[in-house]
């Protein structure tokens, strides 16, 4: 595991020769050893076509390639950081929430309408995330950012999880999602912003929820 949580807002990455990491530009706090940082045009595996697709979708966050030998401390904007371990599955997360990730992971873009049809597209509009989301697939680690801390909720077959779309951070596993109308739901739980939707995630996996409705 290349990432070690120093505290809730800083992670330490171990960089070794022959392997690379990617991080959000400006996220390096300090480092030791012989480490280089260069702007990344492509960002992760997936080839030129994947990079072009992310840019057309507006999901290409500015990244740095991190290589060499040493350790690097990452953090950004005082946001809470959560480390996610992927074991051959796919993480769906907004590009601007990516703090750093393994260079071995394949990065791509998923059209939200492909998970939940038309309601998937509505979800993108309601959350302000747009119609696309970034995917990271393979074996490796990802450090994601959130407001106010993160909780992990397991998703098991037959027991879907419903979350506030504004509090949604990311999910991974064999999971599908759909946005459903829930008139009065937000008023009943005391939040009452008038957005009568909830995001339903079903299947097998895990969803990450932040303790805030603020965007990054």
N, C-alpha and C positions, 0 to 999 in steps of 0.2 A: 504494500500500500504506500504510494508516494506521498500522500497527504496525512499530516498529523495535526489535530486540532490543538492549538496553543491555548486559546480561550474561545469564547463564543463568536469573536469577530476576526480572528486571525488563524490562518493555517500555515503550517510549515511543509514545504515540498522538498523531497530529496531528489536531486538531479544527478543522474549517473551517465557516464560516457556511452554513446550509442543509442540513447533514448532521449525523447524530447517531450516537453509539456507545452501546452498552450494556455495563455492567461489573458484576461482582459487587459487592454493597454492601460497603464497607469496604476495597476493593482500591486506592483512590487513595492514592498515596504523596506526590506533590507535583504542582504544576502551575504553568504560567505563562500569562499572557494573561487574557482575559475568558471564563471557562469556568463553566458552571453544572452542578450535579449535583442531580437530583431523583429521588425513588423512582419506580420504574416498575411500574405495575400490570400492563401487558400484556407488555412485553419483546419487541422484535423485531416483524417483520411476521407476519401470519397471522390477525389479527382476534381478536375476543372469543372466538369458539368455540375457537380454538387455545389461548388462555390458560386457559379453563375446563378444556379437556381435559388440559393439563399439570398443573393443580392437582389434578384428580381422580386423575391417575396418580402424584401425588407427585413430579413432575418440574419443578416451578416454583421455581427458586432465586431468592432475593431479588436484584433487579437495580436499578441506577441508570441513568437516562438522562443521557448526557453531551453537552452542546451548547455552542456558542459559537465562540470563536476562540482557539487557543493550543495548547499541548502538555501532555500529562498522563502521568505515570509511574504504571504499574500493577504491583502485585505482591501476593502474599498468602501468609502463613504460611511464607515461605521456600521455597515449592515451586518446582520447576523449571518454566519456562514455554517452550512451543513455539508458534510462529506457523504456522498452516496457511492456505494460500491456496486458495480455492475458485473454480473456473472453470465455474460452471453445474452442478456436481454437489452431492452431499449428504454432510455430515459427520454421523456418528452418534457421540454423546459424552454422558457423564453430565452432568447439569445442574450438579452441584457442582464439576465440573472446568473449567467455563467461567470464564475470568478476564475477558475482554472480547471483543466482536465487533462487526462492522459492523451498523448499523441497517438496512441494505438487505436483509440476509439474512432469509429466512422461517424462523421457528422453529416447530417442531411436536413431536409425540410419536409414537414408533413402538412398537407392541406387539412385544416380542421374539419372541413365538410366530409372528409373520408371517415371520420369517427363521429357519427351522429347525424350524418346527412345535413339537411338544411339547418337543423338545430345546432349542429356543430359550428356552422358559420355564424349563427346568431350568438353563440357563446363568445366567439372572437370579438364581436362588436360590443357585447355587454361588458366583457372584462377589459376592453381597450387594448387587447393583445393583437388585434388584426385577425386575418384569416389563416395565418400560417404559424407553425411553431417549430422550434429546432429539435432535432432528434440526435441522440448520441447512442451508438450501439456497439456492443462487444464486451470485452473483459477489461476492466480498469476502474479508475476512480474519477469522480467529478466533485468539485466544490461549487455549490450553488449559494446564492445570496437571497436573503429575505428580510422583511421588516419584523422586528419584535420577537424573533425566535420562531422556531419551526417545531411542529409535532408531526409524527409519522403515524398514519392510520392504515392498518392492514386491510386489504380488499380480498375477500374470500368468495368462492363460488356460492351463489345463492344469498349472499349478504352484501348488497351494494352499499357504497358509502355516499352520502349526500353532503356536499360542501358549498359554502358561499363562493360563487365564482370569483369575487374580488379577493378572497383569501387564498385561492388556489396558487400553488407555487410550481409543482411538477408532479409527475407520476412515472412509475416504471412497472414492467411486468406485462403479462398478457391481459391488458385492460382496455375496455372500450368506455367511451363517455358520451353522455347526451345531456343537453340542457332542457330542463322541464319547468313549466310554469308552476308557480306555487303562490297564488294570490293570498296575501295575508300572512305568509310564512315569516317574512322578515319583521313584520309588526308584532307577531306573536312572540318572537324571541327577543324583542326589545330593541332591535336595531333600526327598523322603520325608515329606511332610506327610500322606499318606494320601488326598489328593484325586485320585482316578484319572480325571481328565478333561482333555481338551485341546480348545481352540477351533480349529476349522478354518475358514479364510476363503478363498473361491475367487472367481474372476472377474477383474476388471480394476480395480486401484486401489492403495491403500496402507493399511497398518495401523500404528498407533503403539503401541509397547510400552515400559513403564517398567521401570527397573532395580530394582524393589522390588515386594513383594506388599502393601505398606501401602495402606490406603484414606485418602482425604483427610478 
